């Protein structure tokens, strides 16, 4: 029997993280050895609770480690005055704050299980130090836990086979004009990861929303697995409603991309990727409009050699394969 690849899954579970984690847990060739939670879509208390609720719903017994609730340095540096998209955008007619992502996955019961006592960063360091084989890391939220773990024990980079990341933007950001939310929420951690020498496969903002999920795609998920597909359909339909209320989608819209799922899918099936390139990249740390920007060196003449530059950027995905893969993974056997 083929040996399963071991995975540490780092996430800030809201809507798209829940899809990505569900897909990962239904992938037979992988063993998720631990789930680490981080700030991002919401404070870490909420992302941890959402993760625990999801695992109980799916009937999966995997240890969860609560991680960092703020970035490595932002609390020390103060607020950036550049215009950005706030997480709290509008208030509904009942006086409730409306968020892009679920603060709580409210239609799932409150979790009965608890996160482990060990902190996420300590788990990452301890597990990688003791592992006799290399481990794949999936990171679909701000990279705070990973960045701090690498600062605590730089040698663990050698134990990471590769890292799949949702972060950065090719051209246009969402939190600022040039910065995507995950990298903006902790640019210092993102820079640490990109400079670590770890092989990364980074799915930026633009390809992450290239495949649109709407009524037909959700119906196919429900048909494949009424329980799990129904959950994913409801979760994303509710997000579409919020995006419309917030003015991010037009009122006639009935579909959305699923960011984090797009970043995880290439690990499960590399044929999802249509165009990926090794690039010399870094992350802007300066305060202002460019903070958190994924910076490309596109001059060409001074590209670093492959043994020094291991960051790979996804430019294009195969939407049809991405959509069919999720359906295949959750289909009841």
N, C-alpha and C positions, 0 to 999 in steps of 0.2 A: 504494500500500500504506500502511495506517495506521501512523503512527510509534509505536514502542513507548515506553511510559513507563519511565524509568530509575529503578531502585530500589537503595538501599543497605539490606542486610538485616543487622541487628544481633541476635545470638542467643547463647544459652548451651546449645548443643545437648545435649539429653537426649532423652527420648521424644517429647514433644509438639512441641518445636522441630523435630525431624527431620521430623515430619508436615507442619508449617507450611512449612518450607523446601522439602521435596519438592513440595508443591502449588504454591508460588511458581515453582519452576523448570519446572513443567509448564504454566504459564499463558502462552499465546502472546502476549498483549498487553503483556508486560513484559520488560525486560532488567535482570537483576541485575548491576550493574556492580562490585560488591564485597560480600564478606561479612565482617563484623567480629564477633569473638568476645569474650565477656565472662565474668566470674565469675558465679555464680548457682547453677544446679543443682549444679555442682561447680567446682573451681578451673579457671582459664582454660586450663591445659595440657590438661585432659581435654576441655573443650568445644571446643577447637581441633582436637584429634585426632579427636573424633567428627565434626566438620564435614568434615574432610578425608576420612575414611573414607566418609562419606555421598556426597560429591561423586564419589569414585572409583567407588563402587557404581553411581551413576546415570549415570556417563560424562559428567559436566559439568566443564568447564574454566573455573572462575571464581576470581579471586584471593581469598585468605583473609588477613585481617589480624588478628593476635592483639592483643587489647586488655587492659583492666585486670583485675587479679586481686583487687582489693579495692575497697571503696567509697571515695568521695572523702574521707570524714572519719572513718570508724568506727575505723580503726587508731589515730587520734589521741585519740579519746574513750573508748576502752575498751569493755568489754562492757556491754550493757544487761541488767540483772538481771531484767527482766520475763520471765514464763514464755512460752516460744515453742516451736514445733515444730522440733526440730533436724533437720538433714539425715540424720545418722546416728541411727537410731531403735532398731534391734534388731540382735542378733547371731544368726546362724543356727546350726544344730547343728554346722557345720563350723568355726565361729569367725569367719566372714566378716561384715563389716558389710553390712547390707541398707539400701539407699537407695530413696527413692521413684523417682528417675530413674536411668537407666543411668549409672554412672560411666564405663564404657567400653561402646560398642556391641560387645560381645565376639564376636558371631557374624559381624561384618564383619572382613575382613583389616586388619591394621595399615596405615596410610596410607604410601604411597611418596612422595607429594608433601609439600611443606613450606609453611608459611605464609610470606607475604612478609616481607621484612626491616622494612618500614615499620610503625610502630605504628598500631593502628586509629584512634586519635584524630587522628593526623597525616594519615592517609588521608582521613578524613571532612572535615577542614578543607581539605586541598589539593584534593580532588576538587570540593567544593562551590564553593570560590573560583574554580576554573578553568572550571567548567561554564557553558555559555552558555544552558542551559535549567534549569528547576527540576527538582528530584529528589524523589522520594517516599522517605521513610525508614520502614522497618518495624523495630520494636524490641520483641522478645518476651522479653527478660531484664531484669535491672537496668539502669538508664539511665546507668550510669557513663560509658561511652564518649561518649554524646551530650552529657551534662552537661559533661564536661571539654572537648569540642570547642567547645561554645557559650561556655565561659569563655575558651578560647584565642582564639576569633574570633567574637564575638557577631554580626558581620555575616552569617555564613553562614545565619542564621535566614531571611533573605530569599530564599535559594536553595532552601529546603525547601518544596515545594508543600503537602505535608501529611504527618503522621506517624501511623502506625497502631501502637498500643501495647497490649500485654497488661499490665494493672496495676491495682492498687487493688481495693477491694471496695465494693459498694453498701451493705452492712449488716454482714456477718460476715466476718472475715479467716480466713486459714489459718495464717500464721506466728505471729500473735498473735490475740487475740479480735477485733481491729478492723483489722489490717493484713495485706494480701496480700504474698506473698513478694517479688515483684520490687520493689515500692515500699519494703518494709521493708529490703531488702538495700542500698538506696542512696536514702534519702529526700531527701537534699540534691540529688542529680542529678535526681530526679523533680520536685522543686520548681522547679529551674532550667528544665526543659523546659516545665512547665505555665505558667510565668510568661514564657516567651520570646516570646509572640505568634505562635508557629507554630500553624497549624490542626492539632489533634489529634483522632483518633478513638480513644477509649479503650474497650477491652473489659474490664470488671471481672470479678472472680472468678465471680459468680453466673451471668451469661449464658454465660460461657465453658464451663460444664459442663452447660448445659441440654440439649444433644444427646448422647445416649448411644450409644456404639459397643459392640456386642456381637457374638455369633456370626453373626447374619444380616448385619450391616453389614460385618463382616470378610470373610465369604464373598463378598459382592458386590464388594469390592475385589480379592480374589484372582481372581474371574471376569473383572473388567475388565482386569487386568494381572497375570498370575501372578507375575512377578518382583517388581515394585514393590509390588503389593497384598499379596503374600505377606510381603514385608519389613515393611510397615506393620502387618499383622495380627500377625505374630510379636512385633514391638516392643511393641505395645500389650497383647497377651495376657500377655507377661512382666511388664509394669507392673501389670496387674490382679492377677497372682499376688503381686507384691511388696506391693501395697496391702492385699491380704487378709492376708498374713503380718504386716504392720505394724499391723493392726487398723483401718486407715482405711476399708476396705470390709468388709462382712460376708462370712462364709465362703460364702454362697450367691450372691454377686454374680458376674456374668459380663460386666459392661459398665462403661465409664468415659467421662467427657467428655475432650475433647482441647483443653486450654486455649488454647495458642498458635495452633493451627489456626483456632479460632473468631475470634481477633483479626485474622488475616490474610485470612480469607475475604471480609469486606466490601470489601476493596480489589479483589479479583478479581470479585466479583459483589455489588453493593450490595443486591440483593433479599434477601440473607441477613438483613439487619437488619429487625426488625419494629418496634422503638421506639428512637429515638435522640434525645437532647435536648441542646441547648447549655446548659452549666451553668457557674456560678461555683464553681470548685474550687481546692483547694490541698492541700499535703501537710504533715502534722505532723512537726516536727523534734525536739520535746522528748523527752528520754529517758523511759522508762517504758512503760506498757501502750499508750499512744496513738502511739508513734513509728511513722512510716511510714503512718499512717492517711490515706486519701483523704478530705478534709473537704469537705462540700458546704455552700454557703450557700443554704439552702432557705427563707430568710425572704421572698424574692420582691421586696421593695420596693427593694432596692439592687443588683439584678443589673447587672453591667457591660454597656455597649453592645457590640454585636456586633463592632465594629472593635477592641475591647479584649479581649474574652473569646472565644477561639476554641477552647475545649476542648469536645468533644462526647463525651457518655457514652452508650454502648450499654446499654439497659435490658433489651432482649428480642431474641432472635434467632428465626429460622424454622428449627427443628431439621430438618425434612424437606429444606429446600433446602440446608442446610449439609451434610447427609449425602450427598445426591445430587451436589452440586458436586464433592466430592473424588473420587467415583467417575468422574464425567465427565472430570475433569482428567487422571487417570492412565490412562484407557481406551486400549488400544492401537488406533492408527489403522489 
